Amino acid sequence: MNRIARYSLLAIAVSTLAAAAVYYFGQPHTVEPPPSEMPSAVPTADAPARLLALTLRDLKGKPQPLLQWKGKVLVANFWATWCPPCKEEILEFSIIHSKYTANGVQFVGISIDTPEKVAVFQEQVRVSYPLLISDLDTLDLASDLGNRAKALPFTVILRRDGTLHEVKLGKFATPALEKAIESALKQGRSSS
């Protein structure tokens, strides 16, 4: 192979690697560190009350106060349409919400995304619970709830009285979520 051919192949290889790097690093990524590396989830004392105090807009632009669901076990899921584990989880959450809604459980999706993208997702998936629109400022509240990495997905479970029951950074497996909901429901009955 002559010198010009080698330089041409080298230039093509470098260009291909550069293009791949630009594509990869230009895309948003979901960070889900291994459990041993996850930051400690120690919520601040006032974070659950601040979550309930939120009023966010639904897909029709109507303000929805989270306080309307106090008295129920509230499963608040922070997510985004660009987050693959979030979208997988929502499919499972929708089924679980339908299963437990009669028992006093309310799911709500808090999207860190644009209303347009969430509306398109809702048309494709038909989620059984409200999807509300937030912004990056809400990730500060998620941090105060124990999500120090400010990563998605992130799920918060509040008991009927509005106190924190459990938080989960990363995808919530269905059996673990159902166990947490059952536990929150039992604690809610025993404290009533």
C-alpha positions in Angstrom: 0.0 0.0 0.0 1.5 3.3 -0.9 1.8 6.3 1.3 -1.2 8.2 0.0 -3.5 5.2 0.5 -2.3 4.8 4.1 -2.9 8.5 4.8 -6.3 8.4 3.2 -7.3 5.3 5.3 -6.0 7.0 8.4 -7.9 10.2 7.6 -11.1 8.2 7.1 -10.6 6.3 10.4 -10.0 9.4 12.4 -13.0 11.2 10.8 -15.2 8.2 11.5 -14.1 8.1 15.2 -14.6 11.8 15.5 -18.1 11.6 14.0 -19.0 8.7 16.4 -17.7 10.7 19.4 -19.7 13.8 18.4 -22.9 11.7 18.0 -22.4 9.8 21.3 -21.5 12.7 23.5 -24.1 15.0 21.9 -26.9 12.7 23.1 -28.5 12.9 26.6 -27.7 9.9 28.7 -29.4 8.3 31.7 -27.0 7.8 34.5 -27.7 4.7 36.6 -24.6 4.0 38.7 -24.2 0.6 40.3 -25.9 0.4 43.7 -22.5 0.4 45.5 -21.7 3.8 43.9 -25.1 5.5 44.4 -25.0 8.6 46.6 -26.6 8.2 50.0 -30.3 9.0 49.8 -30.9 11.0 52.9 -33.9 13.3 52.2 -34.2 16.7 53.9 -36.9 16.8 56.6 -39.1 19.3 54.6 -38.7 17.7 51.2 -41.9 15.5 51.3 -44.1 18.5 52.2 -42.4 20.6 49.5 -43.2 17.8 47.0 -46.9 17.9 48.1 -46.9 21.7 47.8 -45.9 21.6 44.1 -48.5 22.7 41.5 -47.5 21.6 38.0 -49.4 21.8 34.7 -50.9 18.8 33.1 -50.9 18.2 29.3 -53.8 20.5 28.8 -52.0 23.3 30.7 -54.3 23.1 33.7 -52.5 23.5 37.1 -52.6 20.3 39.2 -51.6 20.6 42.9 -50.1 17.4 44.2 -51.8 18.2 47.5 -55.0 17.0 45.9 -53.7 13.4 46.4 -52.9 13.7 50.1 -54.7 10.9 51.9 -53.6 8.5 49.2 -50.3 6.6 48.9 -48.6 8.8 46.3 -46.0 7.4 43.9 -44.3 10.4 42.2 -42.0 9.4 39.4 -39.5 11.9 37.9 -38.8 11.0 34.3 -38.2 12.3 30.7 -39.1 11.1 27.2 -35.4 10.8 26.3 -34.7 8.4 29.2 -35.1 4.7 28.0 -35.4 3.2 31.5 -38.0 5.9 32.3 -40.2 4.9 29.4 -39.9 1.2 30.2 -40.8 1.8 33.8 -43.9 3.9 32.8 -45.4 1.0 31.0 -45.1 -1.1 34.2 -46.2 1.8 36.4 -49.3 2.2 34.3 -50.3 -1.4 34.9 -49.5 -1.2 38.7 -51.5 2.1 39.0 -54.6 0.5 37.5 -54.2 -2.5 39.9 -53.9 -0.4 43.0 -55.9 2.8 42.3 -59.0 1.4 44.0 -56.9 0.8 47.2 -56.0 4.5 47.5 -52.8 4.6 45.5 -52.1 7.5 43.1 -49.2 7.6 40.6 -48.1 10.9 39.0 -45.4 11.3 36.4 -43.3 14.5 36.8 -41.7 15.0 33.5 -38.5 17.0 33.1 -39.4 17.6 29.4 -41.4 19.8 27.1 -45.2 19.5 27.0 -45.1 18.6 23.3 -42.8 15.7 23.8 -44.8 14.4 26.7 -48.1 14.7 24.7 -46.6 12.7 21.8 -45.5 10.0 24.3 -48.9 10.0 26.0 -50.6 9.5 22.6 -48.3 6.5 21.9 -48.4 4.8 25.3 -51.7 5.9 27.0 -50.4 6.2 30.5 -53.2 5.5 33.1 -52.1 8.3 35.5 -51.5 12.0 35.2 -48.4 13.2 33.5 -47.3 16.7 34.7 -44.8 19.0 33.2 -41.9 20.4 35.3 -38.5 21.8 34.6 -34.9 21.4 35.7 -35.6 23.4 38.9 -37.7 20.4 40.2 -34.5 18.3 40.1 -33.3 20.4 43.1 -36.4 19.1 45.0 -35.5 15.6 43.8 -32.1 16.1 45.2 -33.6 17.1 48.5 -35.7 14.0 48.4 -32.5 11.9 48.2 -31.5 12.0 44.5 -28.1 13.6 44.9 -27.1 12.6 41.4 -30.1 14.3 39.9 -30.5 11.3 37.6 -33.6 9.8 36.1 -35.7 7.8 36.7 -36.3 8.7 40.3 -39.4 7.6 42.3 -40.7 8.8 45.6 -43.4 7.0 47.6 -45.3 9.0 50.2 -47.7 7.5 52.8 -51.3 8.6 53.1 -50.2 11.2 55.7 -47.7 12.8 53.4 -44.6 11.3 55.1 -41.8 9.7 53.1 -42.0 6.0 52.8 -39.4 5.1 50.2 -37.2 6.6 47.4 -35.6 4.8 44.5 -33.0 6.1 42.1 -33.0 4.1 38.8 -35.6 1.7 37.4 -38.0 0.4 40.0 -38.6 -3.4 39.5 -42.3 -4.3 39.6 -42.0 -6.8 42.5 -40.1 -4.3 44.6 -42.5 -1.5 43.8 -45.5 -3.6 44.7 -43.9 -4.6 48.0 -43.2 -0.9 48.8 -46.8 0.1 47.9 -48.2 -2.8 50.1 -46.0 -1.7 52.9 -47.1 2.0 52.6 -50.7 0.9 52.5 -50.3 -1.2 55.7 -48.5 1.6 57.5 -51.2 4.0 56.5 -54.0 1.8 57.9 -52.1 1.2 61.2 -51.5 4.9 61.8 -55.2 5.8 61.0 
